[in-house]
Amino acid sequence: MEMKKKILSVLLSTTLVISAITGCGGTNASSTKETSTKDSQTATESTNVKYKDFITVDVFDELANYQGIQSGWFAKIVKDKFNMELNIIARNVAGGGETLYQTRSAAGDLGELIILGNTEGKLKDLVTSGLVMDMTDLMKEKDIIKNYSDAITILNKDLGKEGIWAFPNSISSKAATEPSEGLEPTFGPYIRWDYYAQLGYPKMANLDDFLNVLEDMQKLARAKEGNDKIYAISLFKDWDDNLMNNAKQFACIYGYDELGFVLAKADGSDYSSLIDTDSIYTKVLKFLFEANQHGLVDPDSTTQNYDTLESKYTQGTVLYCPWPWLAQNKYNTQENKAAGKGYMLATIDDMQIFSYGNCPEGNSQRVIAIGSNAKDPQRLADFIDWLYSEEGVELNGQANGAAGIEGLTWEKGSDGKAVLTEYGVKALPSNEVDVPEEYGGGNWKDGVSALNFKTINLGDIDPNIGEPYDWQLWESTIKNSVTKLSEDWSSQTKANTTMEYLKDNNFIIVAPGTSYATPEADSNITTIRGQCKATIVENSWKMIFAKDDSEFATYLKTMQTTAKGLGYEDVLAVDMQNAKNQNEARLAAAKAYPSSKQ
């Protein structure tokens, strides 16, 4: 999309530094400029009584995968309600890891609205540095305070200064020990089920078998489609940080998630150092190396970005995906599912998929705040309050599974229950279906909120309809969702939904939801971490694309020796303690919130 034009590099010159500080507003493509200009022209004629002056809000968003002016139907809603537009400044798009954050922080202006990955004491640092605003007075008497005071208090209690500095992500009223996801987990081995079916549903005991099946699927798909650009696996670098993110996804299939340089099992039974020779991370890198040796890894992997990968899933030309919210959202259209084509969860007999439990105290590792230099703080406070409202969750949350616009994508039936409209069936979850002009025009997919910030867990009940915010959990959706694809999958799994299948067969392991966030490390640890993770990521990629076993072993040794020489063990000791503290917090959450409040 034109609105998502990428910054090719960060800090290569003084000019780019200035661009980063000013929010890169001049980098948007022509169509976005035209939209923005049109909005600006009409803004002076605004009928908005509360907000007379039209403003552009710089949103520094560490979770967003799009950069530029928000467009389409969500932009129109924001414009109509708040007479403003959102200029998304996205680290994931700009590249450079923490560089953009550090540069903008050093300049004293991170953004007017800030969506932050709150690790290593980031939020506390922003409070101490005066880069975020105390919202206590701004939020007086607002619903967000009345409804979520406990979660807000817990997040803000140890930030060095009294006040309301930020709000947490994914607040839930459900049990901490239950999966926070809907019908699908966050992670899993999702494959083109139609090709797998044509192979006769071969059994897979482990990743070695999975590799063999992927190879057979690739041969079959290429022969049937006459396309040698179909690959079993495709990767990208945008999300790399402490480790190679795409490699970690296979560890998640076996119950692990990262905390710094540690991969920790959801139940606290194992803590694995990334660079150990026998670590789960090294084993995954060896799996991907073997996949590349068999010609199964897309050669574009080292250079493509998320948007390019997304387009390949839309076309169905990558056969495996670690995330249902990517492959299924892009390829599993009504037409494809009716034809029996699409991505579905495969069974690897030894898998134990990591699941994030519900967070009754909110997820403090992802937060939203107002920058200290905001032009109109009260308007942004009103916007945040709205994001946590029922309507806000329905609309902003569409990016994560909510249903969107009542009257367009969904409506209430005669029984008061929610049901998708004919338009909604075509547009959801994220399809390129034309949006009527009165709702903002463009297409549905391009108009979805780019914030990627889930205020309330979408499995929670929407009081407006008495059912979950997640439309896939609606009674009407489940009743009407049977397709040729789902029937075939169910015939093999003997289950109606993925989550039912995983629970019934002990293929899922839940990490109880908690408000735990890693504390701030001293500056020496932070410096060493930055140096170590650079060599870990660099050599991880080299290991996958090594020419043979000997070169793989050489890069592994280089990674280990270099990292340890830089002080890796010192950082690991901090991360290991944090991982154990996180597990203690999970155990406490499981004890404190064993059941749903709804």
CORBELNOR-V770024 format. One record per run of one state. SS is the DSSP state (@ for helix, = for strand, . for the rest). FROM is the first residue (numbers start at 1). TO is the last residue. If there is no record, write none. Layout:
{{SS FROM TO} {SS FROM TO}}
This chain:
{{. 1 1} {@ 2 4} {. 5 13} {@ 14 21} {. 22 24} {@ 25 27} {. 28 29} {@ 30 43} {. 44 54} {= 55 61} {. 62 67} {= 68 69} {. 70 71} {@ 72 82} {. 83 83} {= 84 90} {@ 91 94} {. 95 98} {@ 99 106} {. 107 112} {= 113 117} {. 118 121} {@ 122 129} {. 130 131} {= 132 132} {. 133 142} {@ 143 156} {. 157 166} {= 167 169} {. 170 170} {= 171 171} {. 172 178} {= 179 179} {. 180 189} {= 190 192} {@ 193 198} {. 199 206} {@ 207 225} {. 226 230} {= 231 231} {. 232 232} {= 233 233} {. 234 244} {@ 245 253} {. 254 255} {= 256 259} {. 260 261} {= 262 265} {. 266 270} {= 271 273} {. 274 279} {@ 280 293} {. 294 296} {= 297 297} {. 298 298} {@ 299 302} {. 303 305} {@ 306 315} {. 316 317} {= 318 318} {. 319 319} {= 320 321} {. 322 323} {@ 324 331} {. 332 333} {@ 334 338} {. 339 342} {= 343 345} {. 346 352} {= 353 357} {. 358 358} {= 359 359} {. 360 362} {= 363 371} {. 372 376} {@ 377 387} {. 388 389} {@ 390 400} {. 401 401} {= 402 402} {. 403 405} {= 406 406} {. 407 409} {= 410 412} {. 413 417} {= 418 420} {. 421 421} {@ 422 427} {. 428 433} {= 434 434} {. 435 436} {@ 437 439} {. 440 442} {= 443 443} {@ 444 447} {. 448 455} {= 456 456} {. 457 460} {= 461 462} {. 463 466} {= 467 468} {. 469 469} {= 470 470} {@ 471 473} {. 474 474} {@ 475 480} {. 481 483} {@ 484 493} {. 494 497} {@ 498 504} {. 505 507} {= 508 511} {. 512 522} {@ 523 544} {. 545 548} {@ 549 566} {. 567 567} {@ 568 592} {. 593 598}}
